[in-house]
Amino acid sequence: MIRVLGRQTSGNVQKVLFLLEEIGVKYAREDYGRQFINTNTDAYRKLNPNMKVPTVVDGDLVIWESHTILRYLAALHQPALAGATPAERGADFGAQSADLVAQLKILDGHIGGKSWFALDRLTLADIALGPIVARCLDFPIERPPFADLTRWMTGIQSRPAFAVATGAKPSALNAA
Ligand SMILES: N[C@@H](CCC(=O)N[C@@H](CS)C(=O)NCC(=O)O)C(=O)O
């Protein structure tokens, strides 16, 4: 069963509860945050690096950021709630921009003082993030400079393989 970690009095938790109630999905809400003083633990930080509520745990999947949670639940149970067409979904641009900035902030914090996202060397973490983060950093939204993430991005972009993958250079391997 979906676990919703977050105090009932949080507006961001209430968004998630509102949706779950609307779509009739069973859940277990657990008291986390403010007066419960339990979001500042290592265990909670592992679930949600922002150490805020809500956090949703669905099996092995852990999701934070209330609007990301809403989109996840809607996609799973009632996609039309997110807007049926790109034009309908575009109405959510402000909220999505705020989510994006929050997520880039987490990546920027993680890469601070480090060259790679995991294991002190190039791993699949960098490869999976590279093309997506490159796009996200290019989005025309107001955001902090994210100096550490930008440094990592510059390193990734200097790799010939990345240049090929993103169409900036021809491939010597692609036989098509
Ligand atoms: N952008 C985050 C904001 C989360 C947030 O700021 N949550 C507040 C409650 S509304 C919080 O965790 N406050 C500290 C606390 O309750 O311990 C989201 O949408 O989930």
The ligand as an ORCA input file, in Angstrom:
! r2SCAN-3c Opt
* xyz 0 1
  N       8.347     21.854     -3.082
  C       8.041     20.943     -1.989
  C       7.812     21.758     -0.753
  C       7.693     20.858      0.454
  C       7.576     21.687      1.716
  O       8.064     22.824      1.790
  N       6.925     21.086      2.709
  C       6.781     21.772      3.961
  C       5.372     21.550      4.468
  S       4.167     22.263      3.403
  C       7.711     21.145      4.974
  O       8.189     20.042      4.812
  N       7.965     21.889      6.051
  C       8.822     21.410      7.111
  C       8.155     20.404      8.005
  O       6.953     20.230      7.995
  O       8.903     19.760      8.746
  C       6.812     20.116     -2.353
  O       5.999     20.611     -3.139
  O       6.698     18.981     -1.897
*
